[in-house]
Amino acid sequence: MKEKRAFLNMNKIVSRKEFAETIRPELKKNGKTIALCHGVFDLIHPGHIIHFEQAKSMGDVLVVSVTSESYVRKGPGRPYFNDETRMKFLAALECVDYVLLSEGYTVDDIIESVEPDVYVKGEEYAKAEDDITGKIVDEKALVEKHGGRLGFTTGQVFSSTKLINTAMSGMPEDVRGYMEEFKSRHNMKEIRYYAEKAREQKVLVVGDVIIDKYTYCSVQGTMSKDIGYSARLSYSEEYLGGSVAIARHLSSFTDRVTLMSIIGNEEEMRLRMFDELTDRIQLKLSYSNFFPTIVKHRYLTKNGKREEYKKIFVVNNIPENMRYEEEIHRKFKERLDKLISEYDAVFLCDFGHGLIDREVMNIIQQKAKYLVLNCQTNSTNKGLNIITKYTRADAFSIDQQELKLAFPEDAMDEEKGLNKLANHLGGSGWLTRGSKGACEICDGTIRECPAFTLNVKDTIGAGDSFFATAGIFAVAGAPIEVGTFIGNIGGALGANIVGNKESVEKVNVLKYANTLMNV
């Protein structure tokens, strides 16, 4: 055994640089072939052992790479074990010769460093169309570029995710119960079918563009001679929010998204919108010379023990009586009226900041082929922007406060209020309930779905991501229960994005769905 492994570095856990510059040249010099396996490997089980042993038989040396926890896309709270623990698990296996950490969403960095003779995947990846990530074709091309090939193992398939969800309390009891019932009616094949149907939809997003400015600071205490906080400034960032955030979420599911809105005439803002968005979203913007682009400036402090942020206070630049110039607004409405029939669905994001007046509402309600509605209550319009001002929606999303404002007489009976709203709008919809999850209503039937995570960084974008993800599945024809499931995934992912710094991506939604379906 010692002679057989004389060429090997006995310290199995190595860096990519060390492997590429020192170990790989020595292996090649000695005529050794390299087999590579890659994955999360959150919990080593018999299926992994079989996979690794078969992979080892395809080469002289077996390298196993692990996706760093920062890039794992199986949902909040995953991986269950950290990078160091997972690498130690693998290094303890006799058949594994080297363990590397992959620091990216793809395996490209590892393939470039290892240059495997054979890149080994499980038989579930043999058909490219079955790969949720959609990356196997690109991985094959990169491996072949370096002179390697793809190999596939066979054997009984186990699931780390299922073991963690069921045997290790990786999934809360209420979620596990819900998923067991959900799986009796739906499966991943159906979910992927509607995800593909979503790609065909031509979508128009109408709503206010909002800049979410986040200033991070550390609170030192209260002011000595006044009422208020004293804080030390750290840094500031600006994120494109409002209807832009919703359009970005949607653009991951379909590349046929158009955003229509009015923004200020600031040159910097115009350039930023086109620089950051036009590769994924078609922009049809009008410009106000009188009102600036809306900015909501939030001051935040970070929890000292975990990545969770709390808002100290918010300042905005929204005028008390925000009414766009008559000529600008008229041209916006004419453009909307002319183009709306070209789209399969309209996502109407009514933030109550002046863009959506009665004429805009009428155009959309009368001419949208399919209307997905969100009418928001916030500090600047509380009690003034009520969803019942609309008379039609094919699908809608509303939170608990907005439902109470719409039907204050039923404030203590959400089911009754939700039934009234669905009848009023003539459609199906969702009530989002924060840590309690969401309710769906369709044809008078109400069903609850628990929250899929209680790990939260920032709740600002959770409602918008629920609205976008649930809505696009509704547009694709999915049953409302599937929309609820996907929307709750979108909300969970959105709650773990600070502000609207990033969008919820389709691949992350599908991978999280696959995680939840493993019960």
URLIN-V150192 format. One record per residue. N is the residue number from 1. OMEGA is omega in radians with two decimals (none if undefined). BURIAL is b if it has 24 or more other ideal C-beta (glycine too) atoms within 12 Angstrom, else e. D_FIRST is the distance of its C-alpha to the first C-alpha in Angstrom with 1 decimal. Layout:
# URLIN-V150192
n-><N | N>
omega-><OMEGA | OMEGA>
burial-><BURIAL | BURIAL>
d_first-><D_FIRST | D_FIRST>
This chain:
# URLIN-V150192
n-><1 | 2 | 3 | 4 | 5 | 6 | 7 | 8 | 9 | 10 | 11 | 12 | 13 | 14 | 15 | 16 | 17 | 18 | 19 | 20 | 21 | 22 | 23 | 24 | 25 | 26 | 27 | 28 | 29 | 30 | 31 | 32 | 33 | 34 | 35 | 36 | 37 | 38 | 39 | 40 | 41 | 42 | 43 | 44 | 45 | 46 | 47 | 48 | 49 | 50 | 51 | 52 | 53 | 54 | 55 | 56 | 57 | 58 | 59 | 60 | 61 | 62 | 63 | 64 | 65 | 66 | 67 | 68 | 69 | 70 | 71 | 72 | 73 | 74 | 75 | 76 | 77 | 78 | 79 | 80 | 81 | 82 | 83 | 84 | 85 | 86 | 87 | 88 | 89 | 90 | 91 | 92 | 93 | 94 | 95 | 96 | 97 | 98 | 99 | 100 | 101 | 102 | 103 | 104 | 105 | 106 | 107 | 108 | 109 | 110 | 111 | 112 | 113 | 114 | 115 | 116 | 117 | 118 | 119 | 120 | 121 | 122 | 123 | 124 | 125 | 126 | 127 | 128 | 129 | 130 | 131 | 132 | 133 | 134 | 135 | 136 | 137 | 138 | 139 | 140 | 141 | 142 | 143 | 144 | 145 | 146 | 147 | 148 | 149 | 150 | 151 | 152 | 153 | 154 | 155 | 156 | 157 | 158 | 159 | 160 | 161 | 162 | 163 | 164 | 165 | 166 | 167 | 168 | 169 | 170 | 171 | 172 | 173 | 174 | 175 | 176 | 177 | 178 | 179 | 180 | 181 | 182 | 183 | 184 | 185 | 186 | 187 | 188 | 189 | 190 | 191 | 192 | 193 | 194 | 195 | 196 | 197 | 198 | 199 | 200 | 201 | 202 | 203 | 204 | 205 | 206 | 207 | 208 | 209 | 210 | 211 | 212 | 213 | 214 | 215 | 216 | 217 | 218 | 219 | 220 | 221 | 222 | 223 | 224 | 225 | 226 | 227 | 228 | 229 | 230 | 231 | 232 | 233 | 234 | 235 | 236 | 237 | 238 | 239 | 240 | 241 | 242 | 243 | 244 | 245 | 246 | 247 | 248 | 249 | 250 | 251 | 252 | 253 | 254 | 255 | 256 | 257 | 258 | 259 | 260 | 261 | 262 | 263 | 264 | 265 | 266 | 267 | 268 | 269 | 270 | 271 | 272 | 273 | 274 | 275 | 276 | 277 | 278 | 279 | 280 | 281 | 282 | 283 | 284 | 285 | 286 | 287 | 288 | 289 | 290 | 291 | 292 | 293 | 294 | 295 | 296 | 297 | 298 | 299 | 300 | 301 | 302 | 303 | 304 | 305 | 306 | 307 | 308 | 309 | 310 | 311 | 312 | 313 | 314 | 315 | 316 | 317 | 318 | 319 | 320 | 321 | 322 | 323 | 324 | 325 | 326 | 327 | 328 | 329 | 330 | 331 | 332 | 333 | 334 | 335 | 336 | 337 | 338 | 339 | 340 | 341 | 342 | 343 | 344 | 345 | 346 | 347 | 348 | 349 | 350 | 351 | 352 | 353 | 354 | 355 | 356 | 357 | 358 | 359 | 360 | 361 | 362 | 363 | 364 | 365 | 366 | 367 | 368 | 369 | 370 | 371 | 372 | 373 | 374 | 375 | 376 | 377 | 378 | 379 | 380 | 381 | 382 | 383 | 384 | 385 | 386 | 387 | 388 | 389 | 390 | 391 | 392 | 393 | 394 | 395 | 396 | 397 | 398 | 399 | 400 | 401 | 402 | 403 | 404 | 405 | 406 | 407 | 408 | 409 | 410 | 411 | 412 | 413 | 414 | 415 | 416 | 417 | 418 | 419 | 420 | 421 | 422 | 423 | 424 | 425 | 426 | 427 | 428 | 429 | 430 | 431 | 432 | 433 | 434 | 435 | 436 | 437 | 438 | 439 | 440 | 441 | 442 | 443 | 444 | 445 | 446 | 447 | 448 | 449 | 450 | 451 | 452 | 453 | 454 | 455 | 456 | 457 | 458 | 459 | 460 | 461 | 462 | 463 | 464 | 465 | 466 | 467 | 468 | 469 | 470 | 471 | 472 | 473 | 474 | 475 | 476 | 477 | 478 | 479 | 480 | 481 | 482 | 483 | 484 | 485 | 486 | 487 | 488 | 489 | 490 | 491 | 492 | 493 | 494 | 495 | 496 | 497 | 498 | 499 | 500 | 501 | 502 | 503 | 504 | 505 | 506 | 507 | 508 | 509 | 510 | 511 | 512 | 513 | 514 | 515 | 516 | 517 | 518 | 519>
omega-><-3.12 | -3.14 | -3.12 | -3.06 | -3.06 | -3.08 | -3.04 | 2.99 | -3.04 | 3.01 | -2.97 | -3.09 | -3.06 | 3.10 | 3.08 | -3.12 | 3.13 | -3.13 | -3.08 | -3.02 | -3.04 | -3.00 | -3.10 | 3.11 | -3.14 | 3.11 | 3.14 | 3.13 | -3.12 | 3.08 | -3.12 | 3.08 | -3.05 | 3.00 | -3.09 | 2.97 | -3.11 | 3.08 | 3.10 | 3.11 | -3.06 | 3.12 | -3.09 | -3.10 | -3.09 | 3.12 | 3.10 | -3.13 | 3.11 | -3.13 | -3.11 | -3.12 | 3.09 | 3.10 | -3.14 | 3.13 | -3.14 | 3.14 | 3.11 | -3.06 | 3.12 | 3.06 | 3.09 | 3.11 | -3.04 | 3.08 | 3.12 | -3.05 | -3.14 | -3.05 | 3.10 | -3.02 | 3.13 | 3.11 | 3.11 | 3.14 | 3.09 | 0.08 | 3.13 | 3.14 | -3.10 | -3.06 | -3.07 | -3.12 | -3.12 | 3.11 | 3.10 | 3.05 | -3.05 | -3.12 | -3.13 | -3.13 | -3.07 | -3.07 | -3.14 | -3.10 | 3.14 | 3.10 | -3.13 | 3.08 | 3.10 | -3.10 | 3.13 | 3.13 | 3.12 | 3.13 | -3.03 | -3.10 | 3.14 | 3.13 | 3.12 | -3.10 | -3.04 | -3.04 | -3.04 | 3.00 | 3.06 | 3.09 | -2.93 | 3.10 | 3.05 | -3.07 | 3.11 | 3.12 | -3.08 | 3.07 | -3.06 | -3.09 | 3.12 | -3.10 | -3.13 | -3.08 | -3.10 | -3.03 | -3.00 | 3.12 | 3.12 | 3.13 | 3.11 | -3.13 | -3.12 | 3.11 | -3.13 | 3.08 | -3.14 | 3.03 | -3.13 | 3.14 | 3.05 | 3.01 | -3.09 | 3.09 | 3.09 | 3.14 | -3.12 | -3.11 | 3.03 | 3.14 | 3.03 | -3.10 | -3.12 | 3.13 | 3.14 | -3.12 | -2.99 | -3.02 | -3.03 | 3.12 | 3.09 | -3.14 | 3.14 | -3.06 | -3.12 | 3.11 | 3.13 | 3.11 | 3.12 | -3.07 | 3.10 | 3.10 | -3.14 | -3.12 | 3.11 | -3.12 | -3.03 | 3.13 | -3.08 | 3.11 | 3.11 | -3.13 | 3.12 | 3.09 | -3.13 | 3.04 | 3.09 | 3.09 | 3.13 | -3.13 | -3.07 | -3.00 | 3.05 | -2.91 | 3.04 | 3.07 | 3.13 | 3.12 | -3.11 | 2.97 | -3.11 | 3.02 | 3.07 | 3.10 | -3.13 | 3.03 | -3.09 | -3.12 | 3.08 | -3.11 | -3.14 | -3.11 | 3.09 | 3.13 | -3.04 | -3.05 | -3.14 | 3.12 | 3.12 | -3.12 | 2.93 | -3.04 | 3.08 | -3.13 | 3.07 | 3.12 | -3.13 | 3.04 | 3.08 | -3.12 | 3.09 | -3.06 | -3.10 | -3.10 | 3.11 | 3.14 | 3.14 | 3.11 | 3.13 | 3.07 | -3.09 | -3.06 | 3.05 | -3.12 | 3.09 | 3.12 | -3.13 | -3.12 | 3.06 | 3.08 | 3.12 | -3.10 | 3.01 | 3.08 | 3.06 | -3.06 | 3.13 | -3.10 | -3.13 | -3.13 | 3.13 | -3.13 | -3.13 | -3.14 | -3.10 | 3.13 | -3.01 | -2.94 | -2.93 | 3.05 | -3.11 | -3.03 | 3.03 | -3.08 | 3.01 | -3.00 | 2.95 | -3.02 | 3.10 | 3.07 | -3.05 | -3.11 | 3.08 | 2.99 | -3.09 | 3.08 | 3.00 | -3.02 | -3.11 | 3.06 | -3.01 | 2.98 | -3.08 | 3.04 | -3.05 | -3.05 | 3.13 | -3.08 | 3.12 | -3.03 | 3.09 | 3.12 | 3.10 | 3.01 | -3.06 | 3.05 | 3.09 | -3.12 | -3.07 | 3.12 | 3.14 | -3.13 | -3.05 | 3.07 | -3.10 | 3.11 | -3.04 | -3.10 | 3.13 | -3.11 | 3.13 | -3.14 | 3.07 | -3.12 | 3.12 | 3.12 | 3.11 | -3.12 | -3.10 | -2.98 | -2.94 | -3.11 | -3.13 | -2.99 | 3.11 | -3.11 | 3.04 | 2.99 | -3.11 | -3.10 | -3.07 | 3.13 | 3.07 | -3.10 | 2.98 | -3.11 | -3.04 | 3.06 | -3.06 | -3.14 | 3.10 | 3.11 | -3.09 | 3.13 | -3.07 | -3.11 | -3.10 | -2.94 | 3.13 | 3.11 | 3.10 | -3.05 | 3.05 | -2.94 | 2.97 | -3.13 | -2.93 | 2.97 | 3.06 | -3.01 | -3.09 | -3.08 | -3.01 | -3.12 | -3.08 | -3.08 | -3.00 | -3.05 | -3.13 | 3.01 | 3.05 | 3.13 | -3.11 | 2.94 | 3.07 | 3.05 | -3.13 | 3.07 | -3.06 | 3.08 | -3.02 | 3.14 | 3.14 | 3.10 | 3.13 | 3.12 | 3.14 | -3.12 | -3.08 | -3.14 | 3.13 | -3.08 | -3.11 | -3.11 | -3.07 | -3.11 | 3.14 | 3.12 | -3.14 | 3.06 | 3.13 | -3.11 | 3.13 | 3.10 | -3.13 | -3.09 | 3.12 | -3.11 | 3.08 | -3.13 | -3.04 | 2.99 | 3.11 | -2.97 | 3.09 | -3.09 | 3.11 | 3.11 | -3.08 | 3.00 | 3.04 | 3.01 | 3.11 | 3.14 | 3.08 | 3.13 | -3.14 | 3.12 | -3.13 | 3.04 | -3.11 | 3.04 | -3.09 | 3.04 | 3.00 | 3.02 | -3.02 | 3.01 | -3.04 | -3.06 | -3.03 | -3.04 | -3.04 | -3.13 | 3.14 | -3.13 | 3.02 | -3.11 | -3.08 | -3.05 | 3.07 | -3.09 | -3.08 | 3.05 | 3.06 | 3.11 | -3.13 | 3.08 | -3.12 | 3.02 | -3.06 | -3.14 | 3.07 | 3.06 | 3.10 | 3.12 | -3.13 | 3.12 | 3.10 | 3.03 | 3.11 | 3.12 | 3.12 | 3.11 | 3.13 | 3.13 | 3.10 | 3.00 | 3.14 | -3.10 | 3.01 | -3.10 | 3.12 | 3.06 | 3.05 | -3.05 | -3.12 | -3.10 | 3.11 | 3.10 | -3.11 | 3.12 | 3.09 | 3.08 | 3.13 | 3.07 | -3.10 | -3.14 | 3.13 | 3.06 | none>
burial-><e | e | e | e | e | e | e | b | e | e | e | b | b | b | b | b | e | e | b | b | e | e | b | b | e | e | b | e | e | e | e | b | b | b | b | b | b | b | b | b | b | b | b | b | b | e | b | b | b | b | b | b | e | b | b | b | e | b | b | b | b | b | b | b | b | b | b | b | b | e | b | b | b | b | b | b | b | b | b | b | b | e | b | e | e | b | b | e | b | b | b | e | b | e | b | b | b | b | b | b | b | b | e | b | e | b | b | b | b | b | b | b | b | b | b | b | b | b | b | b | b | b | e | b | b | e | e | e | e | e | b | b | b | b | b | b | e | e | b | b | e | b | b | e | e | b | e | b | b | b | b | e | b | e | e | e | e | b | b | b | b | b | e | b | b | e | e | e | e | b | b | b | e | e | b | b | e | b | b | e | e | b | b | e | e | b | e | b | e | b | b | b | e | b | b | b | e | b | b | e | b | b | b | b | b | b | b | b | b | b | b | b | b | b | b | b | b | e | b | e | e | e | e | e | e | e | e | e | e | e | e | e | e | e | e | e | e | b | b | b | b | b | b | b | b | b | b | b | b | b | b | b | b | b | e | b | b | b | b | b | b | b | b | b | e | e | e | e | b | e | e | e | b | e | e | b | b | e | e | b | b | b | b | b | b | b | b | b | e | e | b | b | b | b | b | b | b | b | b | b | b | b | e | e | e | e | e | e | b | b | b | b | e | e | e | b | e | b | e | e | e | b | e | b | e | e | e | b | b | e | e | b | b | e | b | b | e | e | e | b | e | e | b | b | b | b | b | b | b | b | b | b | b | b | b | b | b | e | e | b | b | e | b | b | b | e | b | b | e | b | b | b | b | b | b | b | b | b | e | b | b | e | e | e | b | b | b | b | b | b | e | b | b | b | b | b | b | b | b | b | b | b | b | b | b | b | b | e | e | e | e | e | e | b | e | e | b | b | b | b | b | b | e | b | b | e | b | b | b | b | b | b | b | b | e | e | b | b | b | b | b | b | e | e | e | b | b | b | b | b | b | b | b | b | e | b | b | b | b | b | b | b | b | b | b | b | b | b | b | b | b | b | b | b | b | b | b | b | b | b | b | b | b | b | b | b | b | b | b | b | b | b | b | b | b | b | b | b | b | b | b | b | b | b | b | b | b | b | b | b | b | b | b | b | b | b | b | b | b>
d_first-><0.0 | 3.8 | 5.5 | 5.1 | 6.3 | 8.5 | 11.5 | 11.4 | 13.9 | 12.6 | 16.1 | 16.1 | 19.9 | 21.5 | 25.0 | 26.1 | 27.4 | 24.2 | 22.2 | 25.1 | 25.8 | 22.5 | 19.4 | 20.8 | 22.2 | 19.0 | 17.2 | 20.3 | 20.5 | 17.0 | 18.3 | 16.1 | 18.1 | 18.6 | 19.5 | 21.7 | 23.0 | 25.9 | 28.1 | 29.5 | 27.0 | 29.4 | 28.0 | 24.7 | 25.5 | 24.2 | 25.5 | 23.3 | 20.1 | 21.2 | 22.1 | 18.8 | 16.8 | 19.3 | 19.3 | 15.6 | 16.3 | 18.9 | 16.8 | 13.5 | 13.9 | 15.8 | 18.4 | 20.7 | 24.1 | 26.5 | 30.3 | 31.8 | 34.2 | 37.2 | 36.7 | 36.0 | 38.9 | 38.9 | 41.9 | 42.8 | 40.6 | 37.4 | 34.5 | 34.5 | 31.6 | 31.6 | 29.3 | 27.3 | 26.7 | 25.7 | 23.2 | 21.7 | 21.6 | 19.5 | 17.1 | 16.4 | 15.0 | 11.3 | 12.3 | 14.3 | 13.1 | 16.6 | 19.8 | 23.2 | 26.8 | 29.4 | 32.8 | 35.2 | 36.6 | 34.8 | 31.3 | 32.7 | 31.5 | 27.8 | 28.2 | 29.9 | 27.1 | 24.1 | 25.8 | 23.5 | 23.3 | 23.8 | 25.3 | 24.6 | 27.4 | 28.4 | 30.8 | 33.7 | 33.6 | 34.1 | 37.8 | 38.8 | 41.9 | 40.0 | 38.3 | 40.3 | 39.3 | 40.5 | 37.7 | 35.5 | 37.7 | 37.4 | 33.7 | 33.4 | 35.7 | 33.7 | 30.4 | 32.1 | 33.8 | 30.4 | 29.5 | 27.5 | 28.4 | 28.5 | 26.4 | 27.3 | 25.4 | 27.2 | 27.3 | 29.3 | 30.5 | 30.6 | 32.2 | 31.3 | 34.9 | 36.3 | 34.2 | 35.3 | 38.9 | 39.3 | 37.0 | 36.8 | 40.4 | 39.5 | 42.8 | 46.1 | 47.7 | 50.7 | 48.6 | 46.4 | 49.6 | 51.2 | 48.2 | 48.0 | 51.6 | 51.3 | 48.5 | 50.8 | 53.0 | 50.9 | 47.4 | 45.3 | 46.6 | 50.1 | 49.3 | 47.7 | 50.7 | 53.1 | 51.0 | 51.4 | 55.1 | 55.5 | 54.4 | 57.6 | 60.0 | 62.2 | 62.8 | 65.4 | 64.9 | 68.1 | 68.3 | 68.6 | 66.1 | 65.1 | 63.3 | 61.3 | 61.2 | 58.9 | 59.5 | 56.8 | 58.0 | 57.5 | 60.3 | 61.6 | 64.2 | 67.8 | 70.5 | 72.6 | 75.9 | 75.5 | 73.7 | 70.4 | 66.9 | 66.0 | 62.7 | 60.8 | 60.1 | 56.6 | 56.6 | 58.1 | 56.8 | 58.7 | 57.6 | 59.4 | 60.5 | 63.1 | 63.4 | 60.9 | 58.1 | 59.0 | 59.1 | 55.7 | 54.2 | 55.9 | 54.8 | 51.2 | 52.3 | 54.9 | 55.5 | 59.3 | 60.3 | 63.5 | 64.7 | 68.4 | 69.8 | 72.1 | 70.8 | 72.4 | 73.3 | 71.0 | 69.5 | 66.2 | 65.8 | 66.7 | 64.1 | 61.4 | 62.0 | 61.8 | 58.8 | 56.7 | 57.8 | 59.0 | 55.6 | 55.5 | 59.0 | 62.4 | 64.9 | 68.6 | 69.9 | 73.4 | 74.2 | 76.6 | 78.5 | 79.7 | 76.7 | 73.4 | 70.0 | 69.4 | 67.1 | 66.0 | 64.8 | 62.6 | 61.8 | 58.6 | 56.5 | 52.9 | 51.8 | 50.1 | 47.3 | 46.5 | 47.2 | 50.6 | 53.8 | 57.4 | 60.5 | 63.1 | 65.8 | 66.6 | 69.1 | 70.1 | 72.5 | 74.0 | 77.9 | 79.9 | 81.6 | 79.0 | 80.7 | 79.7 | 82.4 | 84.4 | 83.8 | 80.1 | 79.7 | 82.0 | 79.9 | 76.7 | 78.3 | 79.7 | 76.2 | 74.7 | 77.4 | 76.9 | 73.2 | 72.3 | 72.8 | 70.0 | 67.3 | 65.8 | 65.7 | 66.9 | 65.1 | 67.9 | 66.8 | 70.0 | 69.4 | 73.2 | 73.6 | 76.3 | 74.7 | 75.2 | 79.0 | 81.0 | 81.2 | 77.5 | 76.9 | 79.5 | 78.0 | 74.5 | 75.7 | 78.0 | 75.8 | 72.1 | 70.6 | 68.2 | 68.5 | 65.8 | 67.5 | 66.6 | 69.5 | 68.5 | 70.2 | 69.5 | 71.4 | 73.7 | 74.9 | 74.5 | 77.0 | 78.1 | 75.3 | 75.2 | 73.5 | 76.5 | 78.3 | 76.4 | 77.6 | 74.7 | 70.9 | 68.6 | 65.9 | 66.1 | 64.0 | 65.7 | 64.7 | 66.4 | 68.8 | 70.0 | 70.6 | 72.7 | 74.8 | 75.4 | 76.5 | 77.4 | 79.3 | 76.0 | 73.9 | 72.9 | 72.1 | 69.4 | 69.4 | 73.1 | 73.0 | 70.1 | 72.1 | 75.1 | 73.2 | 71.6 | 75.1 | 76.6 | 74.1 | 73.8 | 70.0 | 66.8 | 64.9 | 62.7 | 63.4 | 60.7 | 60.4 | 57.9 | 55.6 | 57.2 | 56.0 | 58.5 | 61.1 | 62.0 | 65.3 | 66.1 | 69.3 | 70.1 | 66.8 | 64.8 | 61.2 | 59.0 | 55.5 | 53.7 | 52.3 | 48.6 | 47.8 | 49.4 | 47.3 | 49.9 | 50.2 | 53.6 | 55.8 | 58.0 | 56.5 | 55.4 | 58.7 | 58.8 | 55.3 | 56.2 | 59.4 | 57.7 | 54.7 | 56.8 | 59.6 | 57.8 | 56.4 | 60.0 | 61.2 | 58.6 | 60.1 | 57.5 | 58.9 | 59.8 | 57.1 | 54.4 | 56.2 | 56.1 | 52.4 | 51.7 | 54.3 | 52.7 | 49.3 | 51.2 | 52.9 | 49.7 | 48.1 | 51.4 | 51.6 | 48.3 | 49.7 | 51.8 | 55.3 | 55.0 | 52.4 | 50.4 | 51.2 | 49.7 | 47.6 | 47.4 | 43.6 | 43.4 | 46.0 | 44.3 | 40.9 | 42.6 | 44.5 | 41.2 | 39.9 | 43.1 | 43.1 | 39.8 | 41.5>
